[in-house]
Amino acid sequence: MQRRDFFKNLGVAAGSVAIYQNSYSIPATGAGRAQKIRFGMITDLHHLQFGQEEVRRLGGFMDDVVKTNPDFIIQCGDFCRHTRSEGIMAQWNRFKGPKYHVLGNHDMDYCSKETIMEFWGMPKRYYSFDQGGFHFVIMDRNFLKEDDGRLTHYDTSNWGKLPSPKRSFTDQEQLDWLRTDLLQARFPVVVFMHQPVYLTDFYDEIGNADEILKIFDEVNFKASQSGSAAKVVTVFMGHDHDDRYGQRNGVHYFIVNSATYVYTKGGAYYYKDPLYAFVTLDTTGKMTLEGRSTIYAPAAAENVTSRFPTRISDHEVRL
C-alpha cells in the first residue's frame, strides 16, 4: 500500500477528554534562573480531505488553549487546504499568542508550499526561535528525489508519481542551515517535523533521515565535549497517525498521534474526541507532557484497538 493512500475518511466529534501526564528528564541549561515554558501541540487534522467536521474538532483543542493560555501553540502538519479553510483559521486565530506551523505533505495536496504558507501566514518553510530558555527548530521534510537525483518540492500532490523511497527528503540548503543553527544554539533544542526520522514503521519512506540524525549526533557530541547544554533533547513528529516514544543517543523522540483518526488495511477508524497535547519544559531539566485520550467512534475491532491506541500516552523516563 502506498503512503499516499494511507489517509482516508475522517470522523469527527468533540467532547470531554482524559489527560495523560508524562515526565522526562532533560539536561538543565545551567544558565540563569529556572524558567518554564508551556505550549499546545496538535497534528494531522486533515481538514477537507474527507469532508468531515474538522472545524469542530480543532475547536476542542482551541477551547483548551484559550482556557489555559500556553506560551505558544504549534501544528505539526497535514492541517488544512488553502481554500475553504476559513473556519479552521478562525478557530486557530482565537489564540492571540504566538502560533507556529510545520509543513506536512497533505498541506500541498492542491497547491504549492508558497501558497499554503501565505494562507497560514508562515514566513519561512524552516526556521528557529528561542523562548523560555529553550531553542525551537521547525523543519520541512517535504521534498521528492527525482530519478536523476534532484530534490524537488512537494507541490500539488506530485508525490503520487514517485514510489515511497523517493519521498520525505530534506534539501541540502536546509541541512546546512540546520547544522549551523544547532551549533550556534545557546539552549537545549526541541525539534518539530512532520515526517518521522525515527520510530516509524514506514521504513521505505524516511528520505534522507540518516543525514538529519547524523547532524543531531554531531551537534550533541560537540556539546558534550564542551560542556554545553545546547543539545537536541526532544524531537516531535507527526505523519504516522500513531502514538510512539523512544530514545536514540540520549534524544527523546515522539510520534504524536493524529487529532482525528488512523487508517489501516481494513479502512479508516475515527477518534471520538480530538487528540492533542500540552508540553511544559523546565530549564532545571524536566519535561512534562499532558496528552489526551478518547475512544473509537464507531467502535473498532480488537485487532485495531490493540495496535492503535486512541491517545497520546502516559510515560515516565529517567536518565
Buried (B, 14 or more C-beta within 10 A) or exposed (E): EEBBEBBEBBBBBBEEBEEBEBBBBBBBBEEEEEBBBBBBBBBBBBBBBBEBBBBBBBBBBBBBBEEEEBBBBBBBBBBBBBEEBEBBBEBBEEBEEEBBBBBBBBBBBBBBBEBBBEBBEBEEBBBBEEBBBBBBBBBBBBBBBEEEEEBBBBBEBEBEEBEBEBBBBBBEEBBEBBBEBBBEBBBBBBBBBBBBBBBBEBEEBBBBBEBBBEBBBEBBEBBEEEEBBBBBBBBBBBBBBBBBBEEBEBBBBBBBBBBBBBBBEEEBBBBBBBBBBBBBBBBEBBBBBBBBBBBBBEEBEEEBBEEBBBBBBBBEBEE
